[in-house]
């Protein structure tokens, strides 16, 4: 992020987030969101298996893919 900031300084931008953010702000918000998505998935995976009548809990890779998509969305459009 430091090299990126030196190469092209960031400016405040307003996206779908309710405040003007810089590149670093969006990264921090996206990482927090990704962490909460993973924690929620781990906490609810037993219920998902029960609701969908699966033999075992769903793979953690599903939450990883959702987290990456959410992070990219916040970085790009936030």
PDB file with one MODEL, atoms N, CA, C and O in Angstrom:
MODEL        1
ATOM      1  N   UNK A   1       0.817  -1.178   0.000  1.00  0.00           N
ATOM      2  CA  UNK A   1       0.000   0.000   0.000  1.00  0.00           C
ATOM      3  C   UNK A   1       0.872   1.257   0.000  1.00  0.00           C
ATOM      4  O   UNK A   1       0.499   2.265  -0.600  1.00  0.00           O
ATOM      5  N   UNK A   2       2.024   1.207   0.665  1.00  0.00           N
ATOM      6  CA  UNK A   2       2.901   2.379   0.701  1.00  0.00           C
ATOM      7  C   UNK A   2       3.439   2.699  -0.687  1.00  0.00           C
ATOM      8  O   UNK A   2       3.430   3.855  -1.110  1.00  0.00           O
ATOM      9  N   UNK A   3       3.905   1.682  -1.391  1.00  0.00           N
ATOM     10  CA  UNK A   3       4.427   1.892  -2.750  1.00  0.00           C
ATOM     11  C   UNK A   3       3.312   2.390  -3.664  1.00  0.00           C
ATOM     12  O   UNK A   3       3.534   3.288  -4.477  1.00  0.00           O
ATOM     13  N   UNK A   4       2.129   1.822  -3.540  1.00  0.00           N
ATOM     14  CA  UNK A   4       0.984   2.237  -4.341  1.00  0.00           C
ATOM     15  C   UNK A   4       0.627   3.696  -4.046  1.00  0.00           C
ATOM     16  O   UNK A   4       0.301   4.455  -4.959  1.00  0.00           O
ATOM     17  N   UNK A   5       0.690   4.082  -2.781  1.00  0.00           N
ATOM     18  CA  UNK A   5       0.382   5.455  -2.392  1.00  0.00           C
ATOM     19  C   UNK A   5       1.420   6.439  -2.941  1.00  0.00           C
ATOM     20  O   UNK A   5       1.074   7.550  -3.344  1.00  0.00           O
ATOM     21  N   UNK A   6       2.685   6.028  -2.956  1.00  0.00           N
ATOM     22  CA  UNK A   6       3.741   6.894  -3.490  1.00  0.00           C
ATOM     23  C   UNK A   6       3.590   7.039  -5.006  1.00  0.00           C
ATOM     24  O   UNK A   6       3.747   8.133  -5.546  1.00  0.00           O
ATOM     25  N   UNK A   7       3.285   5.936  -5.686  1.00  0.00           N
ATOM     26  CA  UNK A   7       3.123   5.958  -7.144  1.00  0.00           C
ATOM     27  C   UNK A   7       1.915   6.780  -7.577  1.00  0.00           C
ATOM     28  O   UNK A   7       2.011   7.581  -8.506  1.00  0.00           O
ATOM     29  N   UNK A   8       0.786   6.587  -6.914  1.00  0.00           N
ATOM     30  CA  UNK A   8      -0.428   7.344  -7.266  1.00  0.00           C
ATOM     31  C   UNK A   8      -1.160   7.724  -5.980  1.00  0.00           C
ATOM     32  O   UNK A   8      -1.891   6.913  -5.411  1.00  0.00           O
ATOM     33  N   UNK A   9      -0.960   8.960  -5.528  1.00  0.00           N
ATOM     34  CA  UNK A   9      -1.615   9.397  -4.288  1.00  0.00           C
ATOM     35  C   UNK A   9      -3.138   9.288  -4.389  1.00  0.00           C
ATOM     36  O   UNK A   9      -3.737   9.551  -5.431  1.00  0.00           O
ATOM     37  N   UNK A  10      -3.730   8.895  -3.279  1.00  0.00           N
ATOM     38  CA  UNK A  10      -5.175   8.690  -3.250  1.00  0.00           C
ATOM     39  C   UNK A  10      -5.916   9.975  -2.896  1.00  0.00           C
ATOM     40  O   UNK A  10      -5.363  10.888  -2.282  1.00  0.00           O
ATOM     41  N   UNK A  11      -7.159  10.017  -3.292  1.00  0.00           N
ATOM     42  CA  UNK A  11      -8.033  11.132  -2.938  1.00  0.00           C
ATOM     43  C   UNK A  11      -9.283  10.558  -2.280  1.00  0.00           C
ATOM     44  O   UNK A  11      -9.591   9.377  -2.439  1.00  0.00           O
ATOM     45  N   UNK A  12      -9.989  11.391  -1.552  1.00  0.00           N
ATOM     46  CA  UNK A  12     -11.242  10.952  -0.955  1.00  0.00           C
ATOM     47  C   UNK A  12     -12.257  10.682  -2.051  1.00  0.00           C
ATOM     48  O   UNK A  12     -12.357  11.426  -3.026  1.00  0.00           O
ATOM     49  N   UNK A  13     -13.011   9.595  -1.872  1.00  0.00           N
ATOM     50  CA  UNK A  13     -14.002   9.213  -2.865  1.00  0.00           C
ATOM     51  C   UNK A  13     -15.260   8.755  -2.145  1.00  0.00           C
ATOM     52  O   UNK A  13     -15.180   8.129  -1.088  1.00  0.00           O
ATOM     53  N   UNK A  14     -16.405   9.060  -2.703  1.00  0.00           N
ATOM     54  CA  UNK A  14     -17.677   8.639  -2.113  1.00  0.00           C
ATOM     55  C   UNK A  14     -18.295   7.583  -3.005  1.00  0.00           C
ATOM     56  O   UNK A  14     -18.619   7.850  -4.163  1.00  0.00           O
ATOM     57  N   UNK A  15     -18.458   6.383  -2.470  1.00  0.00           N
ATOM     58  CA  UNK A  15     -19.112   5.292  -3.182  1.00  0.00           C
ATOM     59  C   UNK A  15     -20.396   4.937  -2.475  1.00  0.00           C
ATOM     60  O   UNK A  15     -21.137   5.824  -2.053  1.00  0.00           O
ATOM     61  N   UNK A  16     -20.674   3.640  -2.335  1.00  0.00           N
ATOM     62  CA  UNK A  16     -21.894   3.239  -1.643  1.00  0.00           C
ATOM     63  C   UNK A  16     -21.745   3.278  -0.126  1.00  0.00           C
ATOM     64  O   UNK A  16     -22.743   3.201   0.590  1.00  0.00           O
ATOM     65  N   UNK A  17     -20.508   3.396   0.380  1.00  0.00           N
ATOM     66  CA  UNK A  17     -20.316   3.554   1.817  1.00  0.00           C
ATOM     67  C   UNK A  17     -20.820   4.938   2.235  1.00  0.00           C
ATOM     68  O   UNK A  17     -20.752   5.884   1.450  1.00  0.00           O
ATOM     69  N   UNK A  18     -21.322   5.061   3.459  1.00  0.00           N
ATOM     70  CA  UNK A  18     -21.953   6.331   3.848  1.00  0.00           C
ATOM     71  C   UNK A  18     -20.982   7.464   4.178  1.00  0.00           C
ATOM     72  O   UNK A  18     -21.382   8.453   4.792  1.00  0.00           O
ATOM     73  N   UNK A  19     -19.729   7.341   3.786  1.00  0.00           N
ATOM     74  CA  UNK A  19     -18.733   8.378   4.069  1.00  0.00           C
ATOM     75  C   UNK A  19     -17.708   8.404   2.945  1.00  0.00           C
ATOM     76  O   UNK A  19     -17.584   7.441   2.188  1.00  0.00           O
ATOM     77  N   UNK A  20     -16.990   9.485   2.839  1.00  0.00           N
ATOM     78  CA  UNK A  20     -15.903   9.569   1.864  1.00  0.00           C
ATOM     79  C   UNK A  20     -14.710   8.795   2.410  1.00  0.00           C
ATOM     80  O   UNK A  20     -14.332   8.977   3.567  1.00  0.00           O
ATOM     81  N   UNK A  21     -14.112   7.934   1.589  1.00  0.00           N
ATOM     82  CA  UNK A  21     -13.031   7.068   2.046  1.00  0.00           C
ATOM     83  C   UNK A  21     -11.839   7.139   1.098  1.00  0.00           C
ATOM     84  O   UNK A  21     -11.965   7.497  -0.073  1.00  0.00           O
ATOM     85  N   UNK A  22     -10.683   6.785   1.645  1.00  0.00           N
ATOM     86  CA  UNK A  22      -9.480   6.637   0.837  1.00  0.00           C
ATOM     87  C   UNK A  22      -9.294   5.152   0.533  1.00  0.00           C
ATOM     88  O   UNK A  22     -10.062   4.314   1.005  1.00  0.00           O
ATOM     89  N   UNK A  23      -8.290   4.839  -0.243  1.00  0.00           N
ATOM     90  CA  UNK A  23      -7.985   3.463  -0.606  1.00  0.00           C
ATOM     91  C   UNK A  23      -7.721   2.611   0.644  1.00  0.00           C
ATOM     92  O   UNK A  23      -8.209   1.486   0.748  1.00  0.00           O
ATOM     93  N   UNK A  24      -6.952   3.153   1.583  1.00  0.00           N
ATOM     94  CA  UNK A  24      -6.638   2.429   2.816  1.00  0.00           C
ATOM     95  C   UNK A  24      -7.858   2.203   3.689  1.00  0.00           C
ATOM     96  O   UNK A  24      -8.001   1.147   4.304  1.00  0.00           O
ATOM     97  N   UNK A  25      -8.741   3.197   3.743  1.00  0.00           N
ATOM     98  CA  UNK A  25      -9.984   3.043   4.507  1.00  0.00           C
ATOM     99  C   UNK A  25     -10.826   1.907   3.946  1.00  0.00           C
ATOM    100  O   UNK A  25     -11.355   1.086   4.694  1.00  0.00           O
ATOM    101  N   UNK A  26     -10.946   1.867   2.630  1.00  0.00           N
ATOM    102  CA  UNK A  26     -11.743   0.816   1.993  1.00  0.00           C
ATOM    103  C   UNK A  26     -11.124  -0.561   2.217  1.00  0.00           C
ATOM    104  O   UNK A  26     -11.844  -1.542   2.400  1.00  0.00           O
ATOM    105  N   UNK A  27      -9.787  -0.640   2.205  1.00  0.00           N
ATOM    106  CA  UNK A  27      -9.124  -1.917   2.485  1.00  0.00           C
ATOM    107  C   UNK A  27      -9.424  -2.369   3.908  1.00  0.00           C
ATOM    108  O   UNK A  27      -9.743  -3.536   4.131  1.00  0.00           O
ATOM    109  N   UNK A  28      -9.325  -1.467   4.866  1.00  0.00           N
ATOM    110  CA  UNK A  28      -9.581  -1.808   6.260  1.00  0.00           C
ATOM    111  C   UNK A  28     -11.033  -2.252   6.455  1.00  0.00           C
ATOM    112  O   UNK A  28     -11.290  -3.259   7.115  1.00  0.00           O
ATOM    113  N   UNK A  29     -11.976  -1.510   5.888  1.00  0.00           N
ATOM    114  CA  UNK A  29     -13.389  -1.870   6.005  1.00  0.00           C
ATOM    115  C   UNK A  29     -13.657  -3.214   5.331  1.00  0.00           C
ATOM    116  O   UNK A  29     -14.412  -4.032   5.856  1.00  0.00           O
ATOM    117  N   UNK A  30     -13.045  -3.442   4.180  1.00  0.00           N
ATOM    118  CA  UNK A  30     -13.218  -4.712   3.479  1.00  0.00           C
ATOM    119  C   UNK A  30     -12.650  -5.887   4.239  1.00  0.00           C
ATOM    120  O   UNK A  30     -13.254  -6.959   4.259  1.00  0.00           O
ATOM    121  N   UNK A  31     -11.491  -5.710   4.871  1.00  0.00           N
ATOM    122  CA  UNK A  31     -10.898  -6.797   5.663  1.00  0.00           C
ATOM    123  C   UNK A  31     -11.734  -7.110   6.894  1.00  0.00           C
ATOM    124  O   UNK A  31     -11.894  -8.275   7.258  1.00  0.00           O
ATOM    125  N   UNK A  32     -12.266  -6.078   7.536  1.00  0.00           N
ATOM    126  CA  UNK A  32     -13.159  -6.317   8.678  1.00  0.00           C
ATOM    127  C   UNK A  32     -14.404  -7.077   8.238  1.00  0.00           C
ATOM    128  O   UNK A  32     -14.828  -8.023   8.902  1.00  0.00           O
ATOM    129  N   UNK A  33     -14.984  -6.661   7.123  1.00  0.00           N
ATOM    130  CA  UNK A  33     -16.162  -7.355   6.610  1.00  0.00           C
ATOM    131  C   UNK A  33     -15.873  -8.806   6.268  1.00  0.00           C
ATOM    132  O   UNK A  33     -16.684  -9.688   6.551  1.00  0.00           O
ATOM    133  N   UNK A  34     -14.718  -9.056   5.659  1.00  0.00           N
ATOM    134  CA  UNK A  34     -14.336 -10.424   5.313  1.00  0.00           C
ATOM    135  C   UNK A  34     -14.172 -11.282   6.565  1.00  0.00           C
ATOM    136  O   UNK A  34     -14.571 -12.447   6.581  1.00  0.00           O
ATOM    137  N   UNK A  35     -13.592 -10.712   7.602  1.00  0.00           N
ATOM    138  CA  UNK A  35     -13.422 -11.454   8.852  1.00  0.00           C
ATOM    139  C   UNK A  35     -14.779 -11.805   9.461  1.00  0.00           C
ATOM    140  O   UNK A  35     -14.981 -12.928   9.924  1.00  0.00           O
ATOM    141  N   UNK A  36     -15.703 -10.854   9.462  1.00  0.00           N
ATOM    142  CA  UNK A  36     -17.030 -11.123  10.017  1.00  0.00           C
ATOM    143  C   UNK A  36     -17.798 -12.146   9.185  1.00  0.00           C
ATOM    144  O   UNK A  36     -18.535 -12.960   9.742  1.00  0.00           O
ATOM    145  N   UNK A  37     -17.639 -12.119   7.880  1.00  0.00           N
ATOM    146  CA  UNK A  37     -18.296 -13.114   7.025  1.00  0.00           C
ATOM    147  C   UNK A  37     -17.773 -14.509   7.362  1.00  0.00           C
ATOM    148  O   UNK A  37     -18.557 -15.450   7.488  1.00  0.00           O
ATOM    149  N   UNK A  38     -16.452 -14.649   7.508  1.00  0.00           N
ATOM    150  CA  UNK A  38     -15.870 -15.951   7.838  1.00  0.00           C
ATOM    151  C   UNK A  38     -16.319 -16.429   9.212  1.00  0.00           C
ATOM    152  O   UNK A  38     -16.651 -17.603   9.379  1.00  0.00           O
ATOM    153  N   UNK A  39     -16.333 -15.537  10.197  1.00  0.00           N
ATOM    154  CA  UNK A  39     -16.768 -15.927  11.539  1.00  0.00           C
ATOM    155  C   UNK A  39     -18.235 -16.339  11.557  1.00  0.00           C
ATOM    156  O   UNK A  39     -18.601 -17.318  12.208  1.00  0.00           O
ATOM    157  N   UNK A  40     -19.068 -15.600  10.849  1.00  0.00           N
ATOM    158  CA  UNK A  40     -20.490 -15.949  10.787  1.00  0.00           C
ATOM    159  C   UNK A  40     -20.687 -17.302  10.104  1.00  0.00           C
ATOM    160  O   UNK A  40     -21.512 -18.104  10.539  1.00  0.00           O
ATOM    161  N   UNK A  41     -19.938 -17.551   9.048  1.00  0.00           N
ATOM    162  CA  UNK A  41     -20.060 -18.823   8.338  1.00  0.00           C
ATOM    163  C   UNK A  41     -19.641 -19.990   9.226  1.00  0.00           C
ATOM    164  O   UNK A  41     -20.306 -21.025   9.251  1.00  0.00           O
ATOM    165  N   UNK A  42     -18.546 -19.824   9.948  1.00  0.00           N
ATOM    166  CA  UNK A  42     -18.086 -20.895  10.841  1.00  0.00           C
ATOM    167  C   UNK A  42     -19.120 -21.141  11.938  1.00  0.00           C
ATOM    168  O   UNK A  42     -19.392 -22.286  12.299  1.00  0.00           O
ATOM    169  N   UNK A  43     -19.688 -20.063  12.463  1.00  0.00           N
ATOM    170  CA  UNK A  43     -20.688 -20.212  13.511  1.00  0.00           C
ATOM    171  C   UNK A  43     -21.979 -20.842  13.032  1.00  0.00           C
ATOM    172  O   UNK A  43     -22.635 -21.556  13.791  1.00  0.00           O
ATOM    173  N   UNK A  44     -22.355 -20.593  11.792  1.00  0.00           N
ATOM    174  CA  UNK A  44     -23.625 -21.090  11.263  1.00  0.00           C
ATOM    175  C   UNK A  44     -23.491 -22.333  10.396  1.00  0.00           C
ATOM    176  O   UNK A  44     -24.501 -22.835   9.902  1.00  0.00           O
ATOM    177  N   UNK A  45     -22.294 -22.844  10.193  1.00  0.00           N
ATOM    178  CA  UNK A  45     -22.128 -23.975   9.274  1.00  0.00           C
ATOM    179  C   UNK A  45     -22.864 -25.224   9.748  1.00  0.00           C
ATOM    180  O   UNK A  45     -23.347 -26.005   8.928  1.00  0.00           O
ATOM    181  N   UNK A  46     -22.953 -25.419  11.050  1.00  0.00           N
ATOM    182  CA  UNK A  46     -23.727 -26.554  11.562  1.00  0.00           C
ATOM    183  C   UNK A  46     -25.201 -26.416  11.232  1.00  0.00           C
ATOM    184  O   UNK A  46     -25.861 -27.393  10.879  1.00  0.00           O
ATOM    185  N   UNK A  47     -25.715 -25.197  11.348  1.00  0.00           N
ATOM    186  CA  UNK A  47     -27.120 -24.950  11.000  1.00  0.00           C
ATOM    187  C   UNK A  47     -27.350 -25.115   9.500  1.00  0.00           C
ATOM    188  O   UNK A  47     -28.382 -25.645   9.087  1.00  0.00           O
ATOM    189  N   UNK A  48     -26.389 -24.662   8.677  1.00  0.00           N
ATOM    190  CA  UNK A  48     -26.513 -24.845   7.227  1.00  0.00           C
ATOM    191  C   UNK A  48     -26.605 -26.328   6.886  1.00  0.00           C
ATOM    192  O   UNK A  48     -27.415 -26.728   6.051  1.00  0.00           O
ATOM    193  N   UNK A  49     -25.775 -27.138   7.534  1.00  0.00           N
ATOM    194  CA  UNK A  49     -25.798 -28.581   7.273  1.00  0.00           C
ATOM    195  C   UNK A  49     -27.142 -29.173   7.679  1.00  0.00           C
ATOM    196  O   UNK A  49     -27.671 -30.058   7.006  1.00  0.00           O
ATOM    197  N   UNK A  50     -27.686 -28.678   8.783  1.00  0.00           N
ATOM    198  CA  UNK A  50     -28.990 -29.174   9.247  1.00  0.00           C
ATOM    199  C   UNK A  50     -30.115 -28.734   8.312  1.00  0.00           C
ATOM    200  O   UNK A  50     -30.970 -29.540   7.945  1.00  0.00           O
ATOM    201  N   UNK A  51     -30.116 -27.454   7.928  1.00  0.00           N
ATOM    202  CA  UNK A  51     -31.178 -26.922   7.068  1.00  0.00           C
ATOM    203  C   UNK A  51     -31.159 -27.557   5.683  1.00  0.00           C
ATOM    204  O   UNK A  51     -32.216 -27.816   5.109  1.00  0.00           O
ATOM    205  N   UNK A  52     -29.980 -27.809   5.146  1.00  0.00           N
ATOM    206  CA  UNK A  52     -29.862 -28.350   3.798  1.00  0.00           C
ATOM    207  C   UNK A  52     -29.721 -29.871   3.785  1.00  0.00           C
ATOM    208  O   UNK A  52     -29.493 -30.469   2.733  1.00  0.00           O
ATOM    209  N   UNK A  53     -29.858 -30.491   4.950  1.00  0.00           N
ATOM    210  CA  UNK A  53     -29.707 -31.939   5.147  1.00  0.00           C
ATOM    211  C   UNK A  53     -28.429 -32.470   4.495  1.00  0.00           C
ATOM    212  O   UNK A  53     -28.465 -33.401   3.691  1.00  0.00           O
ATOM    213  N   UNK A  54     -27.314 -31.861   4.856  1.00  0.00           N
ATOM    214  CA  UNK A  54     -26.008 -32.310   4.375  1.00  0.00           C
ATOM    215  C   UNK A  54     -25.422 -33.299   5.368  1.00  0.00           C
ATOM    216  O   UNK A  54     -25.744 -33.252   6.555  1.00  0.00           O
ATOM    217  N   UNK A  55     -24.569 -34.189   4.895  1.00  0.00           N
ATOM    218  CA  UNK A  55     -23.940 -35.174   5.771  1.00  0.00           C
ATOM    219  C   UNK A  55     -22.857 -34.549   6.642  1.00  0.00           C
ATOM    220  O   UNK A  55     -22.614 -35.003   7.760  1.00  0.00           O
ATOM    221  N   UNK A  56     -22.213 -33.513   6.133  1.00  0.00           N
ATOM    222  CA  UNK A  56     -21.169 -32.827   6.899  1.00  0.00           C
ATOM    223  C   UNK A  56     -21.297 -31.328   6.692  1.00  0.00           C
ATOM    224  O   UNK A  56     -22.017 -30.869   5.806  1.00  0.00           O
ATOM    225  N   UNK A  57     -20.586 -30.570   7.526  1.00  0.00           N
ATOM    226  CA  UNK A  57     -20.640 -29.112   7.420  1.00  0.00           C
ATOM    227  C   UNK A  57     -20.090 -28.660   6.072  1.00  0.00           C
ATOM    228  O   UNK A  57     -19.201 -29.307   5.519  1.00  0.00           O
ATOM    229  N   UNK A  58     -20.611 -27.554   5.537  1.00  0.00           N
ATOM    230  CA  UNK A  58     -20.094 -27.045   4.258  1.00  0.00           C
ATOM    231  C   UNK A  58     -18.630 -26.617   4.374  1.00  0.00           C
ATOM    232  O   UNK A  58     -18.153 -26.282   5.458  1.00  0.00           O
ATOM    233  N   UNK A  59     -17.944 -26.634   3.267  1.00  0.00           N
ATOM    234  CA  UNK A  59     -16.522 -26.300   3.236  1.00  0.00           C
ATOM    235  C   UNK A  59     -16.289 -24.826   3.558  1.00  0.00           C
ATOM    236  O   UNK A  59     -17.079 -23.960   3.183  1.00  0.00           O
ATOM    237  N   UNK A  60     -15.203 -24.565   4.252  1.00  0.00           N
ATOM    238  CA  UNK A  60     -14.835 -23.198   4.606  1.00  0.00           C
ATOM    239  C   UNK A  60     -14.433 -22.400   3.365  1.00  0.00           C
ATOM    240  O   UNK A  60     -14.405 -21.170   3.410  1.00  0.00           O
ATOM    241  N   UNK A  61     -14.125 -23.074   2.271  1.00  0.00           N
ATOM    242  CA  UNK A  61     -13.750 -22.386   1.032  1.00  0.00           C
ATOM    243  C   UNK A  61     -14.916 -21.569   0.486  1.00  0.00           C
ATOM    244  O   UNK A  61     -14.701 -20.593  -0.233  1.00  0.00           O
ATOM    245  N   UNK A  62     -16.136 -21.949   0.814  1.00  0.00           N
ATOM    246  CA  UNK A  62     -17.304 -21.174   0.378  1.00  0.00           C
ATOM    247  C   UNK A  62     -17.267 -19.792   1.011  1.00  0.00           C
ATOM    248  O   UNK A  62     -17.480 -18.789   0.331  1.00  0.00           O
ATOM    249  N   UNK A  63     -16.996 -19.737   2.317  1.00  0.00           N
ATOM    250  CA  UNK A  63     -16.932 -18.434   2.984  1.00  0.00           C
ATOM    251  C   UNK A  63     -15.725 -17.637   2.516  1.00  0.00           C
ATOM    252  O   UNK A  63     -15.772 -16.407   2.478  1.00  0.00           O
ATOM    253  N   UNK A  64     -14.650 -18.321   2.161  1.00  0.00           N
ATOM    254  CA  UNK A  64     -13.477 -17.626   1.632  1.00  0.00           C
ATOM    255  C   UNK A  64     -13.820 -16.918   0.318  1.00  0.00           C
ATOM    256  O   UNK A  64     -13.453 -15.760   0.115  1.00  0.00           O
ATOM    257  N   UNK A  65     -14.519 -17.615  -0.562  1.00  0.00           N
ATOM    258  CA  UNK A  65     -14.902 -17.019  -1.848  1.00  0.00           C
ATOM    259  C   UNK A  65     -15.859 -15.847  -1.651  1.00  0.00           C
ATOM    260  O   UNK A  65     -15.733 -14.826  -2.327  1.00  0.00           O
ATOM    261  N   UNK A  66     -16.811 -15.983  -0.736  1.00  0.00           N
ATOM    262  CA  UNK A  66     -17.746 -14.894  -0.451  1.00  0.00           C
ATOM    263  C   UNK A  66     -16.997 -13.705   0.137  1.00  0.00           C
ATOM    264  O   UNK A  66     -17.290 -12.559  -0.203  1.00  0.00           O
ATOM    265  N   UNK A  67     -16.034 -13.967   1.013  1.00  0.00           N
ATOM    266  CA  UNK A  67     -15.249 -12.896   1.636  1.00  0.00           C
ATOM    267  C   UNK A  67     -14.409 -12.142   0.611  1.00  0.00           C
ATOM    268  O   UNK A  67     -14.338 -10.914   0.648  1.00  0.00           O
ATOM    269  N   UNK A  68     -13.780 -12.865  -0.293  1.00  0.00           N
ATOM    270  CA  UNK A  68     -12.980 -12.221  -1.333  1.00  0.00           C
ATOM    271  C   UNK A  68     -13.868 -11.363  -2.229  1.00  0.00           C
ATOM    272  O   UNK A  68     -13.494 -10.250  -2.600  1.00  0.00           O
ATOM    273  N   UNK A  69     -15.039 -11.882  -2.575  1.00  0.00           N
ATOM    274  CA  UNK A  69     -15.970 -11.110  -3.411  1.00  0.00           C
ATOM    275  C   UNK A  69     -16.412  -9.839  -2.691  1.00  0.00           C
ATOM    276  O   UNK A  69     -16.500  -8.777  -3.306  1.00  0.00           O
ATOM    277  N   UNK A  70     -16.689  -9.942  -1.396  1.00  0.00           N
ATOM    278  CA  UNK A  70     -17.104  -8.763  -0.623  1.00  0.00           C
ATOM    279  C   UNK A  70     -15.964  -7.749  -0.526  1.00  0.00           C
ATOM    280  O   UNK A  70     -16.193  -6.545  -0.645  1.00  0.00           O
ATOM    281  N   UNK A  71     -14.744  -8.228  -0.310  1.00  0.00           N
ATOM    282  CA  UNK A  71     -13.584  -7.334  -0.236  1.00  0.00           C
ATOM    283  C   UNK A  71     -13.380  -6.617  -1.557  1.00  0.00           C
ATOM    284  O   UNK A  71     -13.153  -5.407  -1.572  1.00  0.00           O
ATOM    285  N   UNK A  72     -13.457  -7.328  -2.652  1.00  0.00           N
ATOM    286  CA  UNK A  72     -13.290  -6.702  -3.970  1.00  0.00           C
ATOM    287  C   UNK A  72     -14.398  -5.697  -4.253  1.00  0.00           C
ATOM    288  O   UNK A  72     -14.144  -4.652  -4.851  1.00  0.00           O
ATOM    289  N   UNK A  73     -15.618  -5.998  -3.834  1.00  0.00           N
ATOM    290  CA  UNK A  73     -16.716  -5.066  -4.025  1.00  0.00           C
ATOM    291  C   UNK A  73     -16.484  -3.777  -3.252  1.00  0.00           C
ATOM    292  O   UNK A  73     -16.696  -2.689  -3.789  1.00  0.00           O
ATOM    293  N   UNK A  74     -16.054  -3.882  -2.006  1.00  0.00           N
ATOM    294  CA  UNK A  74     -15.796  -2.681  -1.201  1.00  0.00           C
ATOM    295  C   UNK A  74     -14.631  -1.894  -1.772  1.00  0.00           C
ATOM    296  O   UNK A  74     -14.691  -0.666  -1.830  1.00  0.00           O
ATOM    297  N   UNK A  75     -13.576  -2.568  -2.193  1.00  0.00           N
ATOM    298  CA  UNK A  75     -12.421  -1.865  -2.740  1.00  0.00           C
ATOM    299  C   UNK A  75     -12.774  -1.154  -4.056  1.00  0.00           C
ATOM    300  O   UNK A  75     -12.291  -0.051  -4.315  1.00  0.00           O
ATOM    301  N   UNK A  76     -13.601  -1.775  -4.871  1.00  0.00           N
ATOM    302  CA  UNK A  76     -13.894  -1.237  -6.193  1.00  0.00           C
ATOM    303  C   UNK A  76     -14.997  -0.169  -6.172  1.00  0.00           C
ATOM    304  O   UNK A  76     -14.858   0.890  -6.782  1.00  0.00           O
ATOM    305  N   UNK A  77     -16.090  -0.462  -5.463  1.00  0.00           N
ATOM    306  CA  UNK A  77     -17.263   0.405  -5.510  1.00  0.00           C
ATOM    307  C   UNK A  77     -17.532   1.169  -4.216  1.00  0.00           C
ATOM    308  O   UNK A  77     -18.402   2.039  -4.184  1.00  0.00           O
ATOM    309  N   UNK A  78     -16.796   0.854  -3.150  1.00  0.00           N
ATOM    310  CA  UNK A  78     -17.041   1.481  -1.848  1.00  0.00           C
ATOM    311  C   UNK A  78     -16.588   2.878  -1.849  1.00  0.00           C
ATOM    312  O   UNK A  78     -16.713   3.568  -0.837  1.00  0.00           O
TER     313      UNK A  78
ENDMDL
END
